[in-house]
């Protein structure tokens, strides 16, 4: 989640300071953070499902 918020901050700051390129860098960092959150949630659900099957 932290990387998502860093990405939003970069979008705002760099979007103002560097224009479209800076906004794009911030968006890239945000999307990477979003992917990490999604992967973490998916892995957590998979682990819970495997634990339920083992019982």
C-alpha positions as CSV (number, residue, x, y, z in Angstrom):
1,X,0.0,0.0,0.0
2,X,2.8,2.3,0.8
3,X,4.2,2.1,-2.8
4,X,0.7,3.0,-4.1
5,X,0.6,6.2,-2.1
6,X,4.2,7.0,-3.1
7,X,3.1,6.7,-6.7
8,X,0.2,9.0,-6.1
9,X,2.5,11.5,-4.5
10,X,4.9,11.3,-7.4
11,X,2.1,11.7,-9.9
12,X,1.0,14.9,-8.2
13,X,4.5,16.3,-7.6
14,X,6.2,15.3,-10.8
15,X,3.1,15.9,-12.8
16,X,3.4,19.5,-11.7
17,X,7.1,19.8,-11.9
18,X,7.9,17.8,-15.0
19,X,4.7,17.5,-16.9
20,X,3.4,14.4,-18.6
21,X,6.6,12.4,-18.2
22,X,6.6,13.0,-14.4
23,X,3.0,12.0,-14.2
24,X,3.8,8.8,-16.1
25,X,6.6,7.9,-13.7
26,X,4.2,8.3,-10.8
27,X,1.6,6.3,-12.5
28,X,4.1,3.5,-13.1
29,X,5.1,3.4,-9.5
30,X,1.4,3.3,-8.5
31,X,0.7,0.5,-10.8
32,X,3.6,-1.6,-9.6
33,X,2.4,-1.1,-6.0
34,X,-1.1,-2.0,-7.0
35,X,0.2,-5.2,-8.6
36,X,2.0,-6.1,-5.4
37,X,-1.1,-5.6,-3.3
38,X,-3.1,-7.8,-5.7
39,X,-0.4,-10.5,-5.7
40,X,-0.3,-10.4,-1.9
41,X,-4.1,-10.7,-1.5
42,X,-4.2,-13.5,-4.1
43,X,-1.4,-15.5,-2.4
44,X,-3.1,-15.0,1.0
45,X,-6.4,-16.4,-0.3
46,X,-4.6,-19.3,-1.9
47,X,-2.7,-20.1,1.4
48,X,-6.0,-20.0,3.3
49,X,-7.6,-22.4,0.8
50,X,-4.7,-24.8,1.1
51,X,-4.9,-24.7,4.8
52,X,-8.6,-25.5,4.8
53,X,-7.9,-28.5,2.5
54,X,-5.3,-29.8,4.9
55,X,-7.6,-29.9,7.9
